[in-house]
Amino acid sequence: MSQPMSQSQNVSSAASNAATDNSATLRRASNDIGWEYGILVDPTNLDKIQCKLCGKIMSSGISRLKKHIAQIKGSVSSCPNASKEDIAKCKAAVEEGSKKKKDKLQAAKEIREEVTIIEEDDDEEVELVGTRKRPHTLGPMDKYVSDINPGKKMMGQQTISATFLKARTEKVDSFLARWVYEAGIPFHAIDNNSFAQFCEAVGQFGVGYQPPSQYKLREPLLKAEVERTKKCLKKQEQEWASTGCSIMTDAWSDRKRRSIMNLCVNCKEGTTFLSSKETSDESHTGEYIFNYVDKLFAPLVKVLRLVDGDRPSMGFVYGELQKAKQEIIEACMSKEAQYKPILDIIDTKSQGRLDSPLHLTAYLLNPFYFYKDQTIQNDSSIMEAVVECVERFYPEDVDAHDYIINKELLMYKNKVGMFGKIVAARGCEANNDNYDPGKLWLF
């Protein structure tokens, strides 16, 4: 003979049936494990949830429901019908959520602690509110009234301060929100670490901060930020040379549905953006991506092999580097936005290494380049490099300076003597292992 169902069983059964019938409309579109155990009581109220296991209705959202299932004491009663598996799943979810929240707060704290605009020896002192490590004041009067009773902390005073802080925060938030809406700032920009640091810096500055002008943003501040970024990348560039790196591509679509492909370099220190190009008319096949990367970096590989090879390279390094840069520009279809970041890195890395006065002088004195393009001599930086080299080789010997610059160099430019012979012209037509520009200067 069957026993009559208890009142709690009736409630649980009814709740379970109701949850099944309305799951399509009363379950939020979320992957949170809590929604395996709860449904919305009212689709218009996202905070009021009913437990599927016992029928209990509670407020404060899915987080409280998970604590209810996990039988975590304190803020909500425990579910009497939760199995050990249900308890374990929800308890793990609650602990994971708490850890993520704690890690997020710690990360935000560390980001703000990187900001320091107040010197330790500043004469002006401000009072602490709560347990903040940095000076923080609610207003001019707080500085003078917060220490009336220094040996005693009153609950009433803390409550007033918290209420005052909340009200003032809401006012600041409203001004920020208005600027975001009027300027069309993307909402996700609020999560940017740099913005958090900006807020911290303004807070440390205090009353009276004036934002920079448009000119200051366009010119000095932009240049300063570029230099700061270059310094930040130096650690990664050192890692490239030490342990190597990987060339990566990342394809995405912008708001106009144009296909964009980013070119990046990755190492254990992080990923560095190099350039991007529009690829809307191309299929992103493996062959296409390989050819794109190969076009950009093959010229540089050739220069590096030249430097490390057995063949005398001094007369070719600068010339081949210029050629490689031009090939990169052509591979990017002369679009400055695509090739400039790459060339900037090349210029930074080669500065003082591959563009010394000796490299530039050897470039000018190599007939392979000069006799094909005599406009090279019109480059003031190259001619200055030639003079500097002569002065270093023959210090304080003005006669030698005069003879080399005004006689020998002139003979070379005008193809006088051996430089004008057909055999000399043919010898420098092809840049191969048999060609040595230094031999022409021995006759």
N, C-alpha and C positions, 0 to 999 in steps of 0.2 A: 504494500500500500504506500503510495507516494505521500511524502510530507508536504504541507503547504509551504510556500516560499516565504522567507522572512521579508520584513519591510526593506532592509538594506539590499537584499537580493533583487527585489522588485525594482528599486531605484536604479541599481546597477544594470539590470536587464533593459529597463526602459531607456536609460542613458546610452547603452550600447547600441540599441536599435535606432535611436534618434541620431546617433553619430554616424551610423552606416547610411541612413537615408539622406543625410544632409552634408556628407563629407565633401561633396563637390563644391558646395557654396560656402561652407563654414570652416574650411581649412585654408590657412594662408599659404600663398605660394612661397614656401621656404623649405630648405633642406634641413632645418633644425630638427634634431631627433625628438624634441619635445612634442612636435605635432603628430607623432605616432600615438600620443596618449591624450590629446586634447582637441577640442573643436571650439570655434567661436560661438558664443551664445547669441550674439547679434553681429551680422556682417559689417554693420556701421560702427561698431565699437571694437577696436582691435586689441584692447587690453583686457576684456572680460572673456575668460576661457572656462570651459567645463571639462572636468576630467572624464575620460571615457571609461575608466576602470571603476570609479566609485560615484560619479555623478556630481561631485563637489564643484561648485562654481566659485571662482576666485578672480581677483583683479590683479593688476600689475604685470600682466603679460606672461609670455612663455617661460621666462626665467623662473618665476615663482612656481609654475606648474612642475617644472623639472625638479625643483627642491621638494615639492609635495610628493612626487613619485619616488625620489631618492631617499625620502624620509630624513631630510636634513632639518634638524630642529632649529627653531628660532623665529622665522618669519611666517611659517605656515604649518598647518597640521599635516601629519603623515597620511599617505593613502593606505587604507587597510587592505586593499585588494591587490597591491603591487607584488609581483613575484620577485624572487631573488635576482633573476636576470634583468627585470625591469629596473630594480633598484640600482644594480651595478651599472647599467647603461646610462641612466640619468645622472648618477653620481659622477661617473667619468666625464660626462658632458659638462656638468656644472664645474668640476675642477678644471677642465680644459678651458672653459670660458673665463674662469677666474684668472688662470695663468695668462691667457692672451691679454686680458684687460690689464693685469699687473705689468706684463712685458711692454704693452703699449704706453702705459703711464711712465714706466722707467725710461723708455726710449725718448718720449717727449721731454722728460726731465733732463736727460743727457743733452738733447739738442739745445734746450734753453740754457743749460749751464755752459755751453760753448760761448755764449754771448757775455761779454764784459765791457761795459763802457764807463763804469764807476770805479775810480781808482781807490785802493785801500786807504790811502792817506788823505782822502777827501775830508774836509772839516765838517761838512754838513752831514748829520746823522739822521736816520729815519727809523721808526719803530717797526718791529716785526708783527705781522698778523698771523695767528695760527703757528704752524711749525715751518714756515718757509725759511730757507737759508738766505735768500736775497732780501734786501730792503724792499718793503712794499707798504705803501700808505694809502688809506682810504680817502684822505682829504687833508686840507691844511690844519684843521682843528685836532685831528687824531694824534698828531705829533705831540701836542701839548697836554692832552687829557688821558692818554692811554696808560700813563704810569702814576696815576694819583695814589694807588695802593700797590706799590711794586712787589710786596711780599705775598700778595693774595690775588688769585684769579677768580673773578666772580662770574658765575654762569650767565647772569643777566647781561653783563657787559659783552660776553662772547656772542650771545644771541643777537644783541643789537648790532654788533659788528658784522655778523653773518648776514643779517637782514639788509643792512646798509650796503654790504658788498654785492649781494645778489641784485638789488635794485640798480646799483650803479653799473654792474656788468650788463644788465639788460639794456640800459641806455646806450652803452658803448656798442653792444651788439647791433642795435637798431641803426646806428650810424654806419657801421661796417656793412650791414646788409643793404642799405640804401646805395652805398657806393658800388657794391657788387652788381646790383640790378641796373643802375644807371650806366655803368661802364661796360656792361656785358661780360663780366668776368665769369669764366666757367666755375661752377660750384665746386668741382674737385680741387680747385686751386687752394681752397681753404685747408686742405690736408698737406700742403707742401711744407717741407721742413724749413725752407728759407722764410716762409711767411711766419711760422711760429717763432723763429729767431728774430724777425723784424718786430713782432709784437713785444717780445722780451726786451729788445733794445729800446723801444719807445717807452716801455714801462720804466726801465732804468733811467732813461733820460729825464722823464718827468714832464711837468707842465711847460708848454711853450715850444714844443718841437715843430719846426717848419719843414714841410716836405721839399725835396729838391725840385728845381725848375726843369722844364722839358729839355733845355739845352744841357743841363748837367747830367740828365739821364742818357741823352744821346751821345755825349762826348766823354768828359772825364770819368764819369762813373762806369760807363760801358767799357772804356779802355782799361780801367783798373780791374774790372771783373774778368776781362779777357786774360790779363796777366795773372790774376789769381788762379783762374782755371788752368792756365798753362803750367803753373807751379804744382797744382794738384795732380796733373797728368804726368809729371816727371817721374814719380815713383812707378807708375805703370810702364812708362817707356823704358825705364831701367830694367824692369822685369821682363820686357820683351827681349832685350839683349841678353839677359841672364839665362832665362829658362824657355824662351820662345813664346809664341802667341798663336792664336787661331784667327783666321779671317772669317767673319760671319756676315750673313745677309738676313735682313728682317723685312718682310713685305707687309704692307698694311694699306688701308684705303682712307682717304681724307673725307671731309664733309661733302665734297663735290664728286665723290665716288671715283676719284683718280687713284690708280694703283701706284704706290710709292715703295721703292726698295731702298732700305738703309744699308750702308756698308759700315761694319763695325770691326774692331779688333778686341779680342777677349784674351785675358790672362787671369791668373789667380788673384790679382789685385782688383779686378773688375773689368767692365766693358767700356770701351771708348768709341764714341760716334766719330766717323770719318767724313762721310758724305751721303747724299741721297740722290736718286734720280726717278723721274716719272717713267713708269713702265706699263702704262695702260694698254698700249698696242702690242704688248709682247706676252707670250706664254711663259710662265715662270718654271720652265723645265730645268733639269740639272745642267744640260748643255748651255742654256742661255746664261744661267747664274755663273757657271765656270768661265765662260767667255767674258762676261762683264768684269769679274774679279781679275781674270788674267790680263785683260787690256790695261787695267789700272796699275797692276803690280809687276807685270813682266818687265817693263822698262827699268824699274828700280832694282829688280833682281840682277839685270844685266850690269848695272853700275856696281852693285856689291860684288859680283863675281870679278869685275875688272879690278877692283881695289884689292881683292884677296888673291888674285892670280899671280903667276910667275912673270908675266910680261910687264915691262916698265909701263906704269900707268899714269904718272904725273901729268903727262901732256894730254891725257884723254878724260880724266875724271870730271873736271868742270864742264867740258863740252858735252859729255854723255849725260851728265846730270841735267843740263839745260834741255837736251833732246828728250830725255825721259819726262820732264815736266811738260813739254809741249805735247807729247803723245798722250799724257794723262788729260790735258785740256781737250784734245781732239776726241778722246774716248768719252768724255763727258759732254760732247757736242758744244763745247765752248760756253757752257752754262756755269757762270761764276759760282752760283750757290752750291754746285756739285763739286767743282774741282778746287775751289779756294781752301776748304778745310784740309784737304790732302796736301796741297802745296805749302800751306802754313806749317804743317808738321815737318815736311821735308826741309823747308828753310830753317826751321828751329833746330832740327837735328844736324844739319850740315854746316850751320854757322860756326866758323872757327875751326872746322875740321876739313871740309871739302871746298871751302871758298877762301882759303888763305891767299895772301899776295903771291905766294909761289905757285899755287894752283892757277890763279888768274893769268900770271905771266906765262906759264907753260901753255895755257889755252891759246893765248895770242901768238905764241911762237911756234905753234903746231900748224904747218901749212895745210893739213887736212881740213882744218876749220877756217883759217884765215883766208886762204886763197879761194874758198868757196863763198865767203861772206866777209868782205873787207870792211863792212860797217862796224865790225867788232872794235876797231880802233877808235870809233866815235864814242865808245862807252867810257866816260870819265873815270869810273871806278876801276876799270881794267888798266887804263893808262897810269893811274895813280899807283896801282899795284906794281907795275913794271918799274916805275921810278923808285919805289920803296925797296924793291928787290936789288936793284943796281946799287943803291946807297948802302944796303946791308952787306953786299958782296965786296964793295970797294968803299969802305968808310973813309970819309974825309979826303977822297981822291977825286977832285973835281975834274981833272983831265980825263980820267977813266969814265966818269959819268957822261961827259960831253961826247967822248968817242963812241960809246955804246948807244946812247940815246939819239944823237944827231947824225951818226954815220952808219954804224952797223945795222941799227934798227931800220933806218931809211933804205938801206940796200935790200933788206928783207922785204919791206913793204913794196918796193918797186921791182922786185924779182931780178935783181942785178946779180951777175955771175952765176954760180951754180943754181941759185934759186930759179933762174929763168930757163934752165935746160928742160928739154922735153922729158928726159928720163926722170927728172925731179917731179914734174907734173904728174906723170903716170904713177910714180911711186906712192903718191898720196891720194890717188883716186879711190882706193879701197882701204877701209880700216880693218885690216886683218893681222894675223900674227906675224906676217912677213914685213909689215910696215913699221919702221922706227923713225920718227921725225928727227931724232937727235943726230942721225947720220948725216943729214943735209947740212948741219952746222959744223961738220968736221972738215969740209972741203974749203 
